[in-house]
Amino acid sequence: MEPPVLHIPVLAAFLAEQINLPSDGVMVDATIGHGGHSCLFGGNLTKKGTILGFDVDKNSIKIAKEKLAQLKCSVKLTHANFTKIPQRISDISIDTVDFILADLGYSSGQLADPAMGLSFNQDMPLDMRIDKRLRTSAADIVNNMDEKSLADIIYNFGQDRASRRIARFIVQLRQKQKITTTGQLANVVYRALSKPKKRRSRIHPATRTFQALRIAVNHELDNLQVLLDFAPDLLKTGGSIAVISFHSLEDRLVKNNFKSNDKENIYEIVTKKPVVPSKEEIELNPRARSAKLRIAIKK
């Protein structure tokens, strides 16, 4: 079944202005998604150009393959985490690349897919594994992890100051019944954070807990750090790296890595401050509102 809304590439216009990809260039799309960004840049590549796309979501690989079939350039898609980029590049005898792009967001289709178990907007199995080859699901963590460790995950990855209270409520509930759905988890977090006086908030009380569990399940920050660490060795002189992040933990990693490489005279930072979507783009694609783009060039 087709997702209700296909993934709309974020900050595509700005990226197109900033990145000058040669017609025979090699682009690495670390998170191919539905192929939106790759289609944009691939349109300027000739038969001598190459797009290497990676994604842990098998369905995204399938959709991207169909979308990018129209391009003249070579398209090589790999169902793997972007931490495997150096190995894949070595396998096909490519030494360096012109452009690395990582869009760390999730598509509306993924959020609406019950098999993913990512959303509390509808009740679905509590999973959160984008890559189904991963062994540990969100349900495993919620039902089996000790209270302190669970609180640490919610605090460190969700930045929720009420993490201990939330963890306590979760443990109390699981002693009575196993927590198997996103609805159950959202409800228990809501109860943990509810107060006599109703407060209006832009985000659902469970948002931070869901973010924390998703990061933990998919090893998001560890994987991003690996990508940032090996990127300078893969880029040609004059090649670019662009990362679109969607929360402060990701953006901080990118910011610190770019600054460190800039001090060591490895990168030149293009975006002194993160680029964010315009009001017009947010109106068209509300999920883009938290996006932050940073770009650096290999010296």
N, C-alpha and C positions, 0 to 999 in steps of 0.2 A: 504494500500500500504506500503510495506517495505521501511524504510528510506534508502537513497542511501548509507550511510556509518553507520554501527552500532558503538556504543560507545566503544572505546578502553580504558580499564582500565589504568589509569595513574600511573606511578611509582610502578607498581605491583611487579616487581622483588625485589626492595628495601624493600617494605612492607613485602614481604614473608620472607626475610632474618631477619628482625627486630622483627616481631611479632610471638611469640611462643604460638599458641592457643592450649590448651589441647584438646584431642580427644573428650571429653565430654563437651567442653566449650560452652559458650553462646556468640555469636557475634551479635552486633547491627549494621546493615548497615543503617545509617541515611538517605542515598540517594541511594537507591538500583540501580537506573538507569536500565541498561540492564542486571545487575547481574554479571558483569565481576569480580569485586573484591570478591563478595560473593562466586562465583563459585571457585575461587582460594583457598580461605580459607576453604570453605565447603568440598572440596575434602579430607581434612584431618580429618573431623569430623565423628564420628560414629553415630549410631542410638540414642545414649544418648546426642549428641550435638544438638544445636539449632541455627538457624539464624533467627533473627528478622529484617525484611526489611521494610523500609518506603519510600514512594515517593508521591509527590503531583500530579505527572503525571500518569493518569490512564493507558495510553498506556505502559509506562515503567513497571508498575506493571505486566501487562499482559505478556510482553516480558520476564521479569525476572522469572515469574512463570514457563514459558515453559523451560527456560534455566536451572533453578535450580531443576527441577523435577527429574533429574538423581541422585541427591545427596542422601546419606544414612540418613543424619541428618534430623531433623524436620525443616521445613521451614515455617515461619509464616509471610505473607506479609500484610501490612496495607496501604491503600490509605489515607495517612494523612501526615501532616507536621511533621518534626522530633521534634517539640516542644511537640508533644503528646506522646513521648516515655515513660516518667514515668507513665502516665496513662495506656498505653497499657501493660507495664511490670507488673504493679500492677494487671491488669485484669486477667492475666494468671499466677499469683502467682509466679513470678520470683522476687527475692529480689535484686540480684546483677549480673553483667555481667563481662565477661573476656576482652571484646574488643569492643570499639566504634569506628567506622570509618565514616567519613563524607567527601565525595568527592563533593565539591561545584561547580564543572564544569557542563556545559551543553553538551549534546551529539550533534553530527553532525546532527542526525535525527531531534532533536528538533529545531535546527537552520534552517533546511531546510523545516520544517513543516509550511505551510501557516496558519494553525489554531493557532499556537503559536504567530505569528507576531513579531518575535525577530530579524529578519535579514534585513539589507538594501541591501544585495547582490541581492535580487530579491524583486519586489514590492508585498507586502502582506498586509492584514488588520492589522492595528496598534493595537495590543492587549497586548502582553508580559505577560499575566497571565499564569504561568505554571499550577497553580491550577485554573480551570475554575469556582470553587465555590467562588473565590474572586469577590467582586463587582466592584472594580475600575480597569479599564484598562488604558493602556498608552494613548489611545485616549481621555479618560475622563480627564486625567490630562492635556494633551496638549491643549485641547479645552476649559477647564473650569477654570483652576487654574489662579489666578492673576499673573501678570508678575513678581513681586518680589519673590513670593513663588516658581514659576517655576525656576527662576534664582538660588534661594537657593538650590533647588534639584540638578540642573545641576552642581553647584559648589561643594556642599558637597558630593555628591555621584559620580560625574563624574570627579571632580577635574579639571574642565575646567575654566581657568581664564577669558575666553571670555563669561562666563555664562550670564551676563547681556545683552550683545549684541545678543546672541543666543535667549534668552527669548524674547527680543524686536522684533526680526525678526519673531518669531513664532506667537506672538500676532498680529503683522501686517498682516500676512498671514491669520490667522483664522478669522479676521474681514471681509475678502473677501470671504473665502471659508473654510469649515470645513476640518480639517486635519484628514484623515481616513486611510491612508496607510503609510507603512514604507518608501516608495519611496518619498512621499511628505515631510515627516519629514527630511529624509536624504538630500533632495535637498535644503530645507530652511536653514538647518544648514550649508551646503556647501556654500550657498550664503552669510551667515552671516560671515563666516570665510575666504572667498576668498579674495586674495590680488593681486595687479597688478603683482608682481613677483611670479612666480610659485615656490613653495617649495616642494621638495620631502619629503614625510613622510612615515614611515612604516605603519601608521594606517590611516584609512579613517577619515576625519574631524568630521564625525558624531559619531564615536565610543564612545567617552566619554559621549555624550548626551544619546545615546542608553543604555549604562551601567547604567547611573544615573536613567533613567526611569524604567529600569528593576529592579533595587534594590528597588526603591520606590514602584513599583506595587506589588512586591512579599515580601516586608518587610524583605529582605534578611539579613541585618545586625542585626536587632532586633531579628530575629529568631536564628541567629548564637549565639548571646550573651546568649539567653535563654539556648541553648544546652550546651554552655561552663559552664554556671552557675550550671546546675544540674548534669553534668557529674561526678564530684567527688563522689557524693552520690550514683551513680549507679554502679560505678566500684568496683570490688573486690580489696583487697590488692594484688598488683602485676599485676593488670589489666592495659590495655593500651588504650589510646585514640590517634587517628591519624586523622589529618585534612589536606585535600588538598585544598588549596585556589588558586584563579586565579587572584586576584588583590590586591593591597596594603592595601585597607581598610579592607578586610577580614583577611589578614595575620597579620595586626597590632592587631586586636582583639584577634586572637589566641596567638600571641606572648605575649601580655600583660597579658592575662589570665593565660598562662602557667607560666610566671615569677612570677605572684602574688601567685599562688598555690605552686610554688617552694619555695618562701620565707616563706610561712606558713607551710612548711614541709608536704604538701599534695601530691605534684607531684615531681618526679625526671624527669628532662628534658633529653630526649634521644638525640634529635637533637639540638645541641647548635646553629647551624645556619640552616635555612630552606634547605631542600634537593630539588634539582631541577633535571629535566630530563637530561639524557645524550644526546649528539649530535645524537647518533644512534636512541634513542627513539624519538627525535624531528623529525628526517627524516622520521621515520615510521608513526608518528602521530604529524603533525605540530601544532595542537591545544594544545598540551601538553607544548608548549614552555614557557607559563607564569605560569605553575603550581609550587606551593611551598608546600612542605610537612613538617609538624611538628608533633613530637611524644612525648608523656609524659607517665610515668608510675605512677600509684597510689601507694603511700607508705603505 
